[in-house]
Amino acid sequence: MSAIGLANICGGFFRCHAASAALARTSVAASAGMQSQVASLVSCVVLALVLTLIGPSLQTVPMCVLSSLIAVSLTGILSQIMDLRILYRTSIIDMLIWLVTFTATVCIDVPFGLIVGLGFSLVTVLYRTQMCNCYELGQIEETDLYVARKWYTEARSVSGVQMLRYSGPVYYASAERLADWVIQQTGVDPNKAHKRAIGLDQSEDSKKPSSSPCPSLFTRCVKPRMSRESTLNHVQTEEESPVLKKAGTSNHLRFLILDASSWTFIDFVGSKAICALVDGYKQIGIEVLLVSCQPPIFEMLLKGGFAQSELQDCCFLTMHDAVLYCKQNLSTERRVATGELVMENVCRV
C-alpha cells in the first residue's frame, strides 16, 4: 500500500494515471463494459452501499462463495492460457516466460511471482545475446553484394579470403563464444599454431651443430646474390604462412574479414577479445580486417588495446572495399610467385 501511495504521489507531478485499482475489480469493470473513470465512481458507490447497508445481510455467506465471485471475475484473465499455442508457434522463449510468471504468481504470490518472471526474462535476454546469428558470407558473382552462403546458393567464397558476420553484442558474455566460432570457421587456432611452431623451431635449433667461431675483424662478409630460381622459390614459400607450415596445418587462408555492421555494442572485455584475435592471427600470417565499424565501436576498440594507426589500416567502410584490397594483395603475391614482378624489378635495375 505504501508503494502504491508513493507511486501515485510521485506520478501526480508528471501527469500519470493513478494506479490504485485491484486486479480482480479491474477485470470485472472491463467485462461489464466500463469505459471511463466515472465507472469507478459508480463502483465505489455500490461498494459503499454494500458495506453499510447490504453487508450485514451477507454476514452468513461462506467465504468459498465470495471466493467463487472473484474466480468468476478472473475468467477473462485465466482464459489467456490459450495464448500458449500462439506463443509456442512464434517464440518458445516467450512461452516459457509466460509459464514461469504464471506458475510463480499462482503458487507463491503476485509480487513475488512478478519478481520471478522479471528475473527469468533477464536470464532469457542474456541467453539471446549469446545465441546470436553467425554465418559465413559469400559474394554474388559480378556484383558487390555479400550474403550468407547457407541461405543463398549463388554466393561464392573468395579464394584466400574468409568473410564472417556476427549479429549481436560483443561483450563479456559473448566474447569467448565469438572467438571460438571464428576459430571453428577458419579451422586454425592461432595460439596453438604459434606455440607448435615455436616448439618446432626450438627442436630444430637444438639439432643444429654449433656455429663456427667468430671470424676476424679483417674478414668481410660477402652476401651472394640470389638467383632468379632461388628468389622464386623463396617467394613461393612465403605465399602461405610459414607458421602454419611449421605447425603442419594445411590452410591457404590469407585474409579474415569480420563484418562489424551488426555489432550492437561492445564493452571492454569484447574489445580485448577482438584485439587478441587480431594479434593471434597476425602472428601466423593471417591478416584480420574489420568492416563497417560504427564510431562507438571504433572508440571502444581503441580503448581495448588497438593502436590508432593499426586500427585505421585494418578497418574498411564496406565489405566490397575490403575484398578488393584482399584481391589486390593476393594478385601481387601471385605475380611475385610466377616471376613477373621479379623480372620487372630486374629490368628496372
C-alpha positions in Angstrom: 0.0 0.0 0.0 2.8 2.4 0.8 4.4 1.7 -2.6 1.1 2.4 -4.4 0.7 5.6 -2.5 4.2 6.8 -3.3 3.7 5.9 -6.9 0.6 7.9 -7.1 2.1 10.9 -5.3 5.2 11.0 -7.5 3.3 10.2 -10.7 0.9 13.1 -10.0 3.7 15.6 -10.7 4.2 14.1 -14.2 0.5 13.7 -15.3 0.5 10.0 -14.8 -2.6 7.9 -14.3 -3.4 6.8 -10.8 -2.6 3.2 -10.0 -5.0 2.2 -7.3 -7.4 -0.4 -8.9 -7.3 -4.0 -7.9 -6.7 -6.7 -10.5 -10.0 -8.6 -9.9 -12.0 -5.4 -9.7 -10.5 -4.0 -12.9 -11.3 -7.3 -14.7 -14.9 -7.1 -13.6 -15.2 -3.5 -14.7 -13.7 -4.3 -18.1 -16.1 -7.3 -18.6 -19.0 -5.1 -17.6 -18.2 -2.6 -20.4 -16.9 0.3 -18.3 -15.0 2.9 -20.4 -14.0 5.7 -18.1 -13.2 6.7 -14.6 -16.8 7.5 -13.9 -17.4 3.8 -13.9 -15.0 3.5 -10.9 -17.1 6.2 -9.1 -20.2 4.1 -9.6 -18.5 1.0 -8.5 -17.3 2.8 -5.3 -20.8 4.0 -4.5 -22.2 0.5 -4.9 -19.4 -0.9 -2.8 -20.1 1.7 -0.1 -23.8 0.7 -0.1 -22.8 -3.0 0.2 -20.5 -2.3 3.2 -23.0 -0.1 5.0 -26.5 -1.5 4.2 -26.2 -4.8 2.4 -23.2 -6.1 4.3 -25.0 -7.3 7.5 -27.3 -9.5 5.4 -24.3 -11.1 3.7 -22.6 -11.9 7.0 -23.6 -15.6 7.0 -22.4 -16.2 3.4 -19.5 -18.7 3.4 -16.1 -17.5 2.3 -16.0 -20.0 -0.5 -18.9 -18.3 -2.2 -17.2 -15.0 -2.0 -14.0 -16.6 -3.4 -16.1 -18.0 -6.3 -17.2 -14.5 -7.2 -13.5 -13.5 -7.5 -12.7 -16.6 -9.5 -15.6 -15.9 -11.9 -14.3 -12.3 -12.4 -10.9 -13.7 -13.3 -12.1 -16.0 -16.0 -11.1 -13.5 -18.7 -7.5 -13.4 -17.4 -7.3 -17.2 -16.9 -8.6 -17.7 -20.5 -5.3 -16.1 -21.7 -3.7 -19.5 -21.2 -5.0 -20.3 -24.6 -2.4 -17.9 -25.9 0.3 -20.5 -25.2 -0.4 -22.2 -28.5 0.3 -18.9 -30.4 3.4 -18.3 -28.2 4.7 -21.8 -28.9 4.4 -21.2 -32.7 6.1 -17.8 -32.6 8.6 -18.0 -29.8 9.3 -20.7 -27.3 11.2 -18.4 -25.0 8.2 -16.0 -24.7 6.1 -19.1 -23.9 8.5 -20.1 -21.1 8.4 -16.5 -19.7 4.6 -16.7 -19.6 4.6 -20.1 -17.9 7.2 -19.3 -15.3 5.5 -16.0 -14.4 2.1 -17.6 -14.2 3.2 -20.6 -12.1 5.1 -18.4 -9.7 2.2 -16.0 -9.3 -0.3 -18.8 -8.7 1.9 -20.8 -6.4 3.7 -18.1 -4.4 2.1 -14.6 -4.6 1.5 -11.8 -7.1 4.5 -9.6 -6.1 7.0 -12.5 -5.8 5.6 -14.0 -9.0 6.2 -10.9 -10.9 9.8 -10.7 -9.5 10.4 -14.3 -10.6 9.1 -13.5 -14.0 11.3 -10.4 -14.3 14.4 -12.4 -13.3 13.6 -15.2 -15.7 13.1 -12.7 -18.5 16.5 -11.2 -17.8 18.1 -14.6 -18.0 16.5 -15.2 -21.4 17.8 -11.8 -22.6 21.3 -13.0 -21.6 20.8 -16.2 -23.4 19.6 -14.5 -26.6 22.6 -12.2 -26.7 24.8 -15.3 -26.5 22.9 -17.2 -29.2 23.1 -14.7 -32.0 23.1 -15.4 -35.7 26.6 -16.2 -37.0 27.3 -17.2 -40.6 29.8 -17.0 -43.4 29.4 -14.6 -46.2 29.8 -15.1 -49.9 29.9 -12.9 -52.9 27.3 -12.9 -55.7 29.3 -13.1 -58.8 29.9 -9.9 -60.8 28.3 -7.8 -58.0 29.2 -6.1 -54.8 26.6 -8.0 -52.8 27.7 -10.3 -49.9 25.1 -12.6 -48.4 25.0 -15.6 -46.2 26.2 -18.7 -48.0 23.9 -21.1 -46.1 20.8 -19.1 -47.3 21.9 -18.2 -50.9 23.3 -20.9 -53.1 24.5 -18.3 -55.6 27.0 -16.9 -53.1 30.6 -17.9 -53.7 33.6 -17.7 -51.4 36.7 -15.7 -52.4 39.9 -17.7 -52.7 42.3 -16.9 -49.8 39.6 -14.8 -48.1 37.0 -15.7 -45.5 34.2 -13.3 -44.6 32.3 -13.8 -41.3 29.4 -11.9 -39.8 28.4 -12.0 -36.2 25.0 -10.4 -35.4 24.8 -9.2 -31.8 26.6 -7.5 -29.0 30.3 -8.3 -28.3 30.6 -8.2 -24.5 31.8 -10.2 -21.6 29.1 -12.9 -22.0 29.6 -13.5 -25.8 33.2 -12.5 -26.5 34.5 -16.1 -25.8 31.8 -17.6 -28.0 32.7 -15.2 -30.8 36.4 -16.2 -30.6 35.6 -19.9 -30.6 33.2 -19.5 -33.5 35.9 -17.7 -35.6 38.4 -20.4 -34.8 35.9 -23.1 -35.8 35.1 -21.4 -39.1 38.7 -20.8 -40.1 39.9 -24.2 -38.9 43.0 -22.6 -37.3 43.6 -21.9 -33.7 46.3 -19.1 -33.7 47.5 -19.7 -30.2 48.0 -23.5 -30.7 49.6 -23.0 -34.2 52.0 -20.4 -32.8 53.1 -22.5 -29.8 53.5 -25.6 -32.1 55.7 -23.6 -34.5 57.8 -22.2 -31.6 58.3 -25.7 -30.3 59.4 -27.0 -33.7 61.9 -24.1 -34.0 63.4 -24.9 -30.7 63.8 -28.5 -31.6 65.4 -27.7 -34.9 67.8 -25.3 -33.2 68.8 -28.0 -30.7 69.6 -30.4 -33.6 71.8 -27.9 -35.5 75.6 -28.2 -34.9 77.3 -25.4 -33.0 78.2 -22.4 -35.1 81.7 -21.7 -36.3 83.9 -19.3 -34.3 83.5 -15.6 -35.0 85.6 -14.5 -37.9 88.3 -11.9 -37.6 87.6 -8.3 -37.9 89.6 -8.1 -41.1 87.3 -10.7 -42.8 84.5 -9.1 -44.7 81.2 -10.9 -45.1 80.0 -11.0 -48.7 76.4 -12.0 -49.2 76.0 -13.8 -52.6 73.3 -12.5 -54.9 70.3 -14.8 -55.1 69.5 -16.3 -58.5 66.1 -15.9 -60.1 65.2 -19.5 -59.3 66.0 -19.2 -55.6 64.1 -15.9 -55.5 61.0 -17.6 -56.9 61.3 -20.5 -54.5 61.6 -18.0 -51.6 58.5 -16.1 -52.7 56.5 -19.3 -53.2 57.3 -20.5 -49.7 56.1 -17.2 -48.3 52.9 -17.2 -50.3 51.5 -19.4 -47.5 52.0 -18.7 -43.8 55.4 -20.1 -42.6 54.0 -20.6 -39.2 51.1 -22.7 -40.5 53.6 -24.8 -42.5 55.8 -25.5 -39.5 52.7 -26.3 -37.4 51.6 -28.8 -40.0 48.3 -27.0 -40.8 47.3 -27.0 -44.5 45.3 -23.8 -44.7 45.5 -21.3 -47.6 43.7 -18.6 -45.7 45.4 -15.2 -46.0 42.7 -12.7 -45.0 39.9 -12.9 -42.5 37.2 -10.2 -42.7 34.9 -9.6 -39.8 31.7 -7.8 -40.6 31.0 -5.4 -37.6 27.9 -3.8 -39.1 25.7 -6.0 -36.9 27.5 -5.4 -33.7 25.0 -3.6 -31.5 27.6 -2.6 -28.8 31.0 -3.7 -27.5 32.4 -3.5 -24.0 36.0 -3.6 -22.7 36.1 -7.4 -22.5 34.8 -7.7 -26.0 37.4 -5.2 -27.3 40.2 -7.1 -25.6 39.0 -10.3 -27.2 38.9 -8.8 -30.7 42.4 -7.3 -30.1 43.7 -10.7 -29.0 42.1 -12.4 -32.0 43.7 -9.9 -34.5 47.1 -10.2 -32.9 46.9 -14.0 -32.8 46.1 -14.4 -36.4 48.7 -11.8 -37.3 51.4 -13.9 -35.7 50.6 -16.8 -38.0 50.4 -14.7 -41.2 46.7 -14.2 -41.5 45.5 -10.6 -41.7 42.2 -9.7 -40.0 40.1 -6.9 -41.4 37.1 -5.1 -39.8 34.2 -3.8 -41.9 31.6 -1.2 -41.1 32.7 -0.3 -37.6 30.5 2.3 -36.0 32.2 5.2 -34.2 31.3 4.0 -30.7 32.7 0.5 -31.5 35.8 2.1 -33.1 36.4 4.2 -29.9 36.0 1.1 -27.7 38.4 -0.9 -29.8 41.0 1.9 -29.3 40.5 1.7 -25.6 40.8 -2.1 -25.7 44.4 -2.0 -26.9 44.4 -1.2 -30.6 46.8 1.4 -31.8 45.0 4.1 -33.9 47.2 3.6 -36.9 46.8 -0.2 -36.8 43.1 0.1 -36.4 42.7 2.5 -39.3 44.7 0.2 -41.5 42.5 -2.8 -40.8 39.1 -1.0 -41.0 37.1 -0.6 -44.2 33.9 1.2 -44.9 32.3 -1.6 -46.9 32.8 -5.3 -47.4 33.5 -4.8 -51.1 36.4 -2.4 -50.3 37.9 -5.0 -48.1 37.5 -7.7 -50.6 39.1 -5.6 -53.4 42.1 -4.9 -51.0 42.5 -8.6 -50.4 42.3 -9.5 -54.1 44.9 -6.8 -55.0 47.3 -8.2 -52.4 46.7 -11.8 -53.5 47.3 -10.9 -57.1 50.5 -9.1 -56.2 51.7 -12.2 -54.4 50.8 -14.4 -57.4 52.7 -12.1 -59.7 55.7 -12.3 -57.5 55.4 -16.1 -57.3 55.2 -16.5 -61.1 58.2 -14.2 -61.6 56.5 -11.4 -63.4 57.2 -8.8 -60.7 60.8 -10.1 -60.2 61.5 -9.7 -63.9 60.1 -6.2 -63.8 62.4 -5.3 -60.9 65.4 -6.8 -62.7 64.6 -4.9 -65.9 64.4 -1.7 -63.9 67.8 -2.3 -62.3 
